[in-house]
């Protein structure tokens, strides 16, 4: 068994066995479970990004209404989506090393080379 502990509080752990993997996600318990590699169709990693367009619109609106929240930059948060064909699992990655997630995704792809990966 190989274990990737991505976060300890709340716990976010992936455990990899020969034919399946298990997720423990204390932040989102609905993601907990055991899944087979052959059901996994696609892995998508969305890294945190600055939303400059949205931030600019908010800045203009704040100038008009003088809300006093100037300079706030809005961001898209990081997450991982595991597509299992009939189900998508979205795992939020706040406080998680993206480098470690990429390594884990690479490991999962080696277990099933037919998985589509987008990082």
CORKA-V553246 format. One record per residue. N is the residue number from 0. RES is the residue in one letter. PHI is phi in degrees with one decimal (none if undefined). PSI is psi in radians with two decimals (none if undefined). OMEGA is omega in whole degrees, 0 to 359 (999 if undefined). Layout:
# CORKA-V553246
n=N res=RES phi=PHI psi=PSI omega=OMEGA
n=N res=RES phi=PHI psi=PSI omega=OMEGA
This chain:
# CORKA-V553246
n=0 res=X phi=none psi=2.39 omega=176
n=1 res=X phi=-116.6 psi=2.33 omega=183
n=2 res=X phi=-119.7 psi=2.33 omega=172
n=3 res=X phi=-114.2 psi=1.93 omega=174
n=4 res=X phi=-96.4 psi=1.86 omega=183
n=5 res=X phi=-84.8 psi=-0.48 omega=181
n=6 res=X phi=-157.8 psi=2.57 omega=180
n=7 res=X phi=-102.1 psi=-0.51 omega=180
n=8 res=X phi=-135.8 psi=1.90 omega=347
n=9 res=X phi=-69.9 psi=2.68 omega=185
n=10 res=X phi=-62.9 psi=2.35 omega=173
n=11 res=X phi=-137.8 psi=1.82 omega=186
n=12 res=X phi=-132.6 psi=2.45 omega=172
n=13 res=X phi=-116.0 psi=2.27 omega=176
n=14 res=X phi=-118.5 psi=2.22 omega=185
n=15 res=X phi=-109.6 psi=2.13 omega=175
n=16 res=X phi=-105.9 psi=-3.05 omega=183
n=17 res=X phi=-62.8 psi=-0.84 omega=186
n=18 res=X phi=-112.5 psi=-0.07 omega=182
n=19 res=X phi=-153.1 psi=2.96 omega=175
n=20 res=X phi=-133.8 psi=2.68 omega=180
n=21 res=X phi=-121.8 psi=2.53 omega=177
n=22 res=X phi=-116.8 psi=2.31 omega=169
n=23 res=X phi=-118.4 psi=1.96 omega=182
n=24 res=X phi=-128.9 psi=1.59 omega=182
n=25 res=X phi=-67.9 psi=-0.38 omega=177
n=26 res=X phi=-73.6 psi=-0.51 omega=179
n=27 res=X phi=-140.8 psi=1.43 omega=185
n=28 res=X phi=-57.1 psi=-0.38 omega=179
n=29 res=X phi=-65.1 psi=-0.29 omega=178
n=30 res=X phi=-84.8 psi=-0.25 omega=182
n=31 res=X phi=-63.0 psi=2.47 omega=177
n=32 res=X phi=156.2 psi=-3.14 omega=179
n=33 res=X phi=-117.7 psi=2.34 omega=186
n=34 res=X phi=-135.5 psi=2.50 omega=179
n=35 res=X phi=-86.5 psi=2.61 omega=180
n=36 res=X phi=-63.7 psi=-0.63 omega=184
n=37 res=X phi=-69.7 psi=-0.32 omega=175
n=38 res=X phi=-81.8 psi=-0.33 omega=183
n=39 res=X phi=-75.9 psi=2.04 omega=184
n=40 res=X phi=-100.4 psi=-0.64 omega=186
n=41 res=X phi=-153.5 psi=2.50 omega=174
n=42 res=X phi=-123.1 psi=2.24 omega=181
n=43 res=X phi=-128.0 psi=2.17 omega=178
n=44 res=X phi=-107.3 psi=2.08 omega=176
n=45 res=X phi=-105.8 psi=1.95 omega=180
n=46 res=X phi=-83.0 psi=2.68 omega=179
n=47 res=X phi=-58.0 psi=2.35 omega=180
n=48 res=X phi=-136.4 psi=2.54 omega=174
n=49 res=X phi=-75.6 psi=2.40 omega=178
n=50 res=X phi=-101.5 psi=1.37 omega=185
n=51 res=X phi=-64.1 psi=-0.70 omega=180
n=52 res=X phi=-60.9 psi=-0.87 omega=180
n=53 res=X phi=-64.3 psi=-0.73 omega=180
n=54 res=X phi=-61.1 psi=-0.67 omega=180
n=55 res=X phi=-65.9 psi=-0.75 omega=179
n=56 res=X phi=-62.5 psi=-0.78 omega=179
n=57 res=X phi=-62.0 psi=-0.72 omega=180
n=58 res=X phi=-60.6 psi=-0.76 omega=179
n=59 res=X phi=-62.9 psi=-0.78 omega=178
n=60 res=X phi=-62.4 psi=-0.68 omega=179
n=61 res=X phi=-65.2 psi=-0.60 omega=177
n=62 res=X phi=-64.5 psi=-0.66 omega=182
n=63 res=X phi=-71.3 psi=-0.76 omega=184
n=64 res=X phi=-101.0 psi=-0.01 omega=178
n=65 res=X phi=52.6 psi=0.91 omega=182
n=66 res=X phi=-75.3 psi=-0.33 omega=177
n=67 res=X phi=80.2 psi=0.29 omega=179
n=68 res=X phi=-105.4 psi=0.56 omega=186
n=69 res=X phi=-58.7 psi=2.51 omega=173
n=70 res=X phi=86.4 psi=-0.03 omega=180
n=71 res=X phi=-71.9 psi=2.28 omega=181
n=72 res=X phi=-106.2 psi=2.16 omega=181
n=73 res=X phi=-89.1 psi=2.50 omega=184
n=74 res=X phi=-131.1 psi=2.60 omega=169
n=75 res=X phi=-86.7 psi=2.20 omega=183
n=76 res=X phi=-76.1 psi=2.71 omega=179
n=77 res=X phi=-77.7 psi=2.47 omega=175
n=78 res=X phi=-155.5 psi=2.86 omega=178
n=79 res=X phi=-122.0 psi=2.29 omega=176
n=80 res=X phi=-113.9 psi=2.22 omega=174
n=81 res=X phi=-108.8 psi=1.99 omega=179
n=82 res=X phi=-93.0 psi=2.05 omega=181
n=83 res=X phi=-105.3 psi=0.43 omega=180
n=84 res=X phi=84.0 psi=-1.22 omega=181
n=85 res=X phi=-95.0 psi=-0.03 omega=186
n=86 res=X phi=-154.2 psi=2.45 omega=173
n=87 res=X phi=-110.6 psi=2.37 omega=176
n=88 res=X phi=-113.0 psi=2.11 omega=179
n=89 res=X phi=-106.5 psi=2.11 omega=183
n=90 res=X phi=-115.8 psi=2.02 omega=179
n=91 res=X phi=-73.7 psi=2.42 omega=188
n=92 res=X phi=-115.1 psi=0.59 omega=178
n=93 res=X phi=-65.4 psi=2.19 omega=179
n=94 res=X phi=78.6 psi=0.26 omega=182
n=95 res=X phi=-110.3 psi=2.45 omega=177
n=96 res=X phi=-69.9 psi=2.07 omega=179
n=97 res=X phi=-65.2 psi=-0.58 omega=178
n=98 res=X phi=-60.1 psi=-0.75 omega=179
n=99 res=X phi=-67.0 psi=-0.67 omega=178
n=100 res=X phi=-64.3 psi=-0.75 omega=179
n=101 res=X phi=-62.2 psi=-0.70 omega=177
n=102 res=X phi=-62.4 psi=-0.75 omega=179
n=103 res=X phi=-65.1 psi=-0.73 omega=179
n=104 res=X phi=-62.4 psi=-0.72 omega=177
n=105 res=X phi=-60.5 psi=-0.73 omega=178
n=106 res=X phi=-62.3 psi=-0.76 omega=180
n=107 res=X phi=-63.5 psi=-0.66 omega=180
n=108 res=X phi=-65.8 psi=-0.60 omega=177
n=109 res=X phi=-66.8 psi=-0.57 omega=178
n=110 res=X phi=-68.1 psi=-0.59 omega=179
n=111 res=X phi=-144.0 psi=1.63 omega=183
n=112 res=X phi=-63.7 psi=-0.19 omega=180
n=113 res=X phi=-83.3 psi=-0.09 omega=179
n=114 res=X phi=-72.0 psi=2.29 omega=173
n=115 res=X phi=-78.9 psi=2.30 omega=183
n=116 res=X phi=-122.7 psi=2.33 omega=175
n=117 res=X phi=-131.5 psi=1.96 omega=179
n=118 res=X phi=-125.3 psi=none omega=999
